[in-house]
Amino acid sequence: MSILIAGAGIGGLTAALSLHAAGFEDVRIVEAARELRPLGVGLNILPNAVRELAELGLYEELAAVAVLTGELSFRNRHGSVIWNEPRGLAAGYRWPQLSIHRGRLQSVLAEAVRDRLGAGAIVTDARVVDVTELSDGRVEVLLNDAAGRPTQTVADLLVGADGIHSAVRGVLYPDEGPPPWNGLIVWRGTTWSEPYLNGSTMVIAGDDQQKLVLYPMSTGAAPTDQVLMNWATARRADSTEPEYRADWNRPVHPDKFLRYFADWKFDWLDVPGLLSTAAEAYEYPMVDRDPLPRWTFGRVTLLGDAAHAMYPVGSNGATQSIVDGRVLAHHLAVRGDVDEALAAYEQERRPAMTQLQSSNRQMGPEIVIGLAHERAPEGFDDIHEVIPEAELRAISERYAQVGAFDPATVNSRPSYSVQRIRRSG
Ligand SMILES: Cc1cc2nc3c(=O)[nH]c(=O)nc-3n(C[C@H](O)[C@H](O)[C@H](O)COP(=O)(O)OP(=O)(O)OC[C@H]3O[C@@H](n4cnc5c(N)ncnc54)[C@H](O)[C@@H]3O)c2cc1C
């Protein structure tokens, strides 16, 4: 079976590796970018996806360029603790949680694809612009290079892993329009800085109107003991329409948002100092996609952000795109019939992702910072007089169950790896 994947992002690359590991040999990726460059800032990969990357044999290489996230700390805008919880190995998972630069993760995955599937497995400068189902059930894909020159290719199966502005999804849902915006603007970036707290803590501070997400994501490259911090701030925008299309790499000067954080000085962190010394900064409207009633049409299916883009809360965007590829490859390998396999993939993934998308629209686990602000806008002495511990714990546990990444599920569910089966034809 020939399988074509649109998009060499985290989801598409993992899908290619998973399909290859499951015995599929004719797997190609077409990527719109002229070359793969290590773009983006930080991602957190939850243990359920780290398990998948480990089972693909990539754990050591990734851990070497990541920080193992040990704790998640929710705080109010004064820096006071609302809720702390252990993460990854410290929470009892058999696999850690990784804070990693998106570009580094993508590079490790892309190198593995070229190593295992062949140097030509990723075709760059090939943007999917149209998809047609042929009468024999195969799929014809129209590609354009950057100059607009067209080429065509045919595959038995097309996997649309082409991100939040997916062209494949656009063919399946031509009337959908741009991703909906919730009115928040995200400013993201990186800063080399001294470690804070225990050196492996992810902090989410603020409330539902303005917040900061911060974590260390790599060490070693700086001449001192500094760590590369990933930060993302979000704030309700003054306008009702974003002035630009959601683009991960739109640069911004920190002066644009520094004033909103001028008094965010905690005894363990100087937020304005961190933001003003950024090595790079970008802005992005907080957009997602509406859940879809269906991902698969004939021999075309969707995966990752193309299928279920969600607000960046709870570290699930890249995490779930990794799991998608493994589940898709598993069902294609263990079921004789492709239509049945695609149905099984969609049945396993789509309802769960719909729930996560909805939960993220309610801020997911970050709802605790909104609750603390609503009940104690001026701060608190004892958080448990504001939000009982049981309520805080229940919010965290419920979210992990929605995403199927609670420790019991991740540690004990069967592997998606399959015995390699030699296929002919
Ligand atoms: C450049 C970039 C930087 C990012 N930076 C961050 C970040 O800093 N922090 C964060 O949390 N998330 C970031 N993300 C998003 C995050 O990586 C995704 O939410 C998540 O990994 C899901 O991955 P995905 O593979 O489904 O989609 P994506 O990672 O978006 O990958 C989609 C891929 O498809 C390609 N593509 C798009 N249209 C076409 C087409 N028509 N034909 C062929 N290929 C196409 C894109 O160039 C891209 O390589 C970034 C995404 C991109 C593309």
The ligand as a Gaussian input file, in Angstrom:
#p B3LYP/6-31G(d) Opt

LIG

0 1
 C        6.668000      26.425000      12.078000
 C        5.877000      25.955000      13.277000
 C        6.246000      26.361000      14.552000
 C        5.514000      25.945000      15.662000
 N        5.907000      26.365000      16.887000
 C        5.241000      25.963000      17.967000
 C        5.666000      26.389000      19.237000
 O        6.634000      27.132000      19.322000
 N        4.967000      25.970000      20.332000
 C        3.890000      25.139000      20.205000
 O        3.286000      24.768000      21.206000
 N        3.478000      24.700000      19.012000
 C        4.133000      25.091000      17.886000
 N        3.718000      24.669000      16.673000
 C        2.540000      23.791000      16.596000
 C        2.782000      22.428000      17.096000
 O        3.983000      21.937000      16.574000
 C        1.585000      21.628000      16.639000
 O        0.417000      22.088000      17.288000
 C        1.644000      20.197000      16.997000
 O        2.933000      19.701000      16.986000
 C        0.772000      19.389000      16.032000
 O        1.564000      19.033000      14.939000
 P        1.074000      18.807000      13.488000
 O        2.128000      17.970000      12.872000
 O       -0.313000      18.325000      13.459000
 O        1.055000      20.244000      12.825000
 P        2.249000      21.261000      12.534000
 O        3.335000      21.128000      13.508000
 O        1.615000      22.568000      12.345000
 O        2.846000      20.755000      11.141000
 C        2.168000      20.862000       9.917000
 C        3.174000      20.755000       8.780000
 O        2.470000      20.756000       7.540000
 C        3.087000      21.660000       6.643000
 N        2.041000      22.116000       5.715000
 C        1.109000      23.060000       5.914000
 N        0.292000      23.153000       4.856000
 C        0.731000      22.230000       3.966000
 C        0.271000      21.816000       2.687000
 N       -0.787000      22.393000       2.105000
 N        0.932000      20.827000       2.033000
 C        2.022000      20.229000       2.609000
 N        2.495000      20.581000       3.835000
 C        1.836000      21.561000       4.500000
 C        3.636000      22.735000       7.545000
 O        4.674000      23.453000       6.888000
 C        4.134000      21.922000       8.727000
 O        5.438000      21.442000       8.535000
 C        4.389000      25.079000      15.523000
 C        4.022000      24.653000      14.239000
 C        4.739000      25.075000      13.118000
 C        4.354000      24.617000      11.713000

